[in-house]
Amino acid sequence: MNPILQAQSNHKSIRQYTNKTIDESLITQLIQSAQGAASSSFIQAYSIVQVSNPENRQKIATLAGGQKWVESAAEFFVICADLTRVEYCSLKQGLGALEGNTEHFIAATTDATFFAQNLMLGAESVGLGAVFIGGIRNDPEQVAELLNLPNQVYPIFGLCLGYPDAQPDLKPRLPVDVILHKDSYDSRRCADDVNAYDAQMQAYYQSRGDNQKNSNWSEQTAAAVQKKKREHMLPFLQSRGFLKR
C-alpha cells in the first residue's frame, strides 16, 4: 500500500510517551509541512500555541478533565481558529471590520482542522504518536486567558505529541459502504448500518488485549454527544466575535 494511505489507515491515539524530547527543528519542519493543507480562499485562518510552561500544562490538563498526557507529552499545542490577520486585511483594504458571520467561523474552523490533521499525519510519519484533546473546550474561557488569546481567536482542541511508549489496538472504522452514498443520501440504511457496526465494535472491545469492556459504538457515541454538550460554547464564541450573524 502507498505509505501515505498506510499511515492514514494505521492512526491510533497515543496517550503514553517516553521521555525523549522532540528536536525544535523537527517541530518547525512538521508545522511548515502541515501548512500545505487546503485553506478556504487561502485565508489561512489558524494559529498554533506551543505550551511549554509546566504550570499552564497542568492547568489545561485539569480543565480538560484530568488528561495527564497533556502534562507528560513531549510537546503540547493548542490549535486555534484565528481571524485576527483576516480582519486586519479587511480593514487595510477599506472593507471594514469582521461582523461575526457564521461563514467566516466555518472557514476558520475548517482551515485550522485541515492544518491540524496534516500536522498529526506528518508527526506520525516520523515515528511520533499523537492525540487530539477536545477537552480544552470544557472551559475555553480559562484556556483563552492562560494563552492570552485575543478577540477573533478561539481554541478548538489541543494536540499532544511525543514518542510512543505504548501501542494500543487499532479500532475498526465504519465500513466504507456505510459512509459512502452515491448520487443521493440513503437514510433507510441507518439502523441496519449502526446495528451491524455495534456488533463489530462490541466484539472488538471484548477481544482487545488491554482495557476490555462490554460496550458498543452507539453506546459510546450517544454518551459522547449527550454528556458533552458544552452549552457554554456559543456565548463564549460570541463573546470573542464569532457567530453573531
N, C-alpha and C positions, 0 to 999 in steps of 0.2 A: 504494500500500500504506500502511496505517496506519504512522505514523512509529516507533512502538514496535516493531512487528513488523519493520519495515525495519532498525532498529538491531540487533535481536536477530540477524537473518539476516546482517548485514554485519560481525559481530565478527571482528577479526583481532588476533592477539597482536602488540603493538608493543614492540620492544626498542631502537629508536633514537629519541632525543629531542633536541629543540632545547634551547637554554639558557634558554628562557623559564620563569620561575617561575609557580607557581600561587598565586593570592591565598588567604590564610588564610580569608577569608570564604567563598570558594567551597568550600574543603575542608570547612568546617563545614556548609555547605548540603548538600553531597553526602552527608556522613555522616548528617545528620538525615533526608534523603530515604531513604537506604538502610535506616534503622531502620523504615521501613514494611513491611519484609519480614515474611513469616509467621514465627511463633515457636511452638514446641511448648508448649502450655498457657500461653503468654505469659510464659515464664520468662526470655527474652532473655539466654540464657547465652553471651554472647560479649563480648569486648573487642578493641580495636584499638590497636596501639602504633605511633605515628608516629616513625620512626627518622630523626633529623636529624644525629646525630653522625657525621661522615665516617669516623672510625676504626672505629666499630661497623658502619657500612655496608660498609666494605672487608672486615672480618672475616666478615660474613654472606655477602658475595659470594663469598669464598674457600670458606667452608663449603658453600655451595650448588653448588660445582663450577666456580668461576670465571665466574660470571654477572655480567659487568661492568656490565650495565644496572641492577643493584641500586645501584651507585655513581652512575651517570650520570643516572638518572631524577630529575625534579624532586622527587618525593616517593616514599618507600618506607615501606610499612606492613606490619606483621605481624598477621595475623588469628588470633585465639586463641579456642578454646573455653574458657569461664570459668564455673566453678560456685561461685566464692567467695561471690557475693551470694546464690545459691540456698541454699548451705549455711547462711549466716547467717540467712536466713529460716526455715529448718528449725529451727535452734537457738532462734531468737527465739520460735517458736511451740511450743516444747517437744517437738518431734518427733525430736530427736537429730541427730547429725552424719550426713553422707552416708557411704555404705559402699562406694563404688566400683562401683555397679551398672552393668551394660552398657547398660541402657536410658537411664540418665542421660548416659552418654558419647555415645550415639547422638543424643539430644536436643540436647546442647550442640554437637556437631559439625555437625548439620544446621542448627541456628539460625545458627551462625557462617557457614556456607556460603551460606545464603539471603541473609544480610546482605551478604556479600562479592560475590555475583553482582549484587545490586541496586546496590552501590557502583560496580562496574565499568560496568554499563549506564548509570548516571547520568553517570559520568565521560565515557563515550564520547558521550553525547547532547550534551555541551557542547564537543566537539571535542578531548577528551583521548584519549590512547592508553594502553593498559594491558596488563600480562601478569602472570599469577599465577606464583609461584615456589615450586614444591613441593620444590625442592632444599634448603630450610631444614631438612627432615626428615633430611638426611644426618647431621647432628649436632645433634639438638634439645636435647641437654643444654647444649651451649655457647651456643646461641641463647637458651635459657631463662635461663642465667646472665647473659649480656650484657644482657638486657632485665629482669632482676630479677623474673622471673615466679614467683609464689608457688605453693604446692600448690593443686591443683584447677584449674590453668590449664595449657594446653599450646598451643604454636604449631602451627597447621595448615598455613599457607602464607603466603608473602609476596605483596605486591601493589605493582608499580611503576606509577607514574602520571607522565605528562608529555605535552607537546605533541609529536605525531609528527614525526619527521624522515625517515620512510620509510613507504611503503605496500606491504606485501607482498601477494602474490596471495591471493585468498580460497580457502581449501581447501573442496572439496566434502564435505559431511557425508554420513553414511549416509542412504540414501533412507528416507522415512517408512515405506514398506511393509516395511522391514527391522526397524525398532524397534517398530512397532505390531502388536500381537497382539489379536485380537478374541475375547472370551469365554474363551479358554484359550491357553496358550503353545504354539506350534508349533515344537518343536525340530528337526523334519525339515528346516527351511529353512536351517539354519545354514551348512552347507558351501557351498551354492549362493549364498547371500547374500554370504558373505565372499569367495568367488572372484570374483563379479561386481564387488564393490567394490574388490578388489585390482586388477583390470584398469583400473577407472576412476582409482584413485589413482596407478597406475603411469604412465598417460597424463598425468595432471596433473603429476607430478614431472618428467617428461621435457619438458613443454611450457612450464613457467613461465619467466618472464624471468630470474630470479636463482636461484642455488643449485639448478640442475638435478641430478637424481640418478636412478639406476636402482634404484628401490625400490617397495614397495607397502605397503598398510595392515597386513597381517598381519605382515610383517617388522618394521615399526616398532613395532607393538603388542606382539609377543612379546618384543622386546628391552626395551621399556619396563617390562614387568611382571616378566620373569625376571631382568633385570640390576639391578633396583631393589627388591629385596625388603625392604631396611631392617629386618632382623630384630631390630635393637635397639629398634624402636618399642614392642613390647609391654612389655619390662621398664621402659623409660623411662616409659610411660604409667602402669604400675602403681606406679612409684615416686612419681608425682605424685597418686595417689589415684584413678586411673581403672581400669576393667576388672578389678576384684577379685572380682566375683561376677556 
